[in-house]
């Protein structure tokens, strides 16, 4: 008789993920599903997702979710947390959602020090709507709206969200992680757990940026997309803890 050593967390329902092959959202979803079980908070957690590929997340979880307008997740999460401070409120956002249409929302929630945890999945492109350039698209990277590659002089430069938000007084924790290797996946899980624990301990605003692939809109195979993270993306979006008030207090 074989012993089962790994399986579907009870926080996920029986529906199969519908993300594209190689998409990083499935990995991040799985980590979040494990975290709410490991921390024993599934019945006390409310997720706030976004308009975009990751917005399908509520189909897969046995957990409460709110689905705001594009870019408005931080505002809705703020309302939920202030109304139900006993709940753990986790924002789940993409780069087009958080770093473009929702830039004002995330900056003001962060500077107010709202007691929230935000998972920011950054794949550097608009995935669902056709592969347009996002605020996080790298210089030289091709997209549907910069077919010859992004040019700094014409299109502007990519936004480094963690670096920017870490300067705000209301932010207690800002870290950039990725999911291109098993070791990095484990580190990502630890970072998200820390961000959630910060909220439970009422420390303020936490953001965990997850560098993720979009093989379809990058025009790459899943294997090559994950290789691109290490070769091209991380040299610009370096992995780092940009702010941690726990360490600053030591």
Secondary structure, 3 states (H helix, E strand, C coil): CCCCCCCCCCCECCCCCCCCCCCCHHHHHHHHHHHHHHCCCHHHEEEEECCCHHHHHHHCECCEEEECCCCCHHHHHHHHHHHCCCCEEEEEEEHHHHHHHCHHHHHHHHHCCCCCEEEEEECCECCCCCCCECCCCCCCCCECCECCCCCHHHHCCCCCHHHHHCCCCCEEEEEEEECCCHHHHHHHHHHHHHHHHHHHCCCCEEEEEEECCCHHHHCCCHHHHHHHHHHHHCCCCCCEEEEEHHHHHC
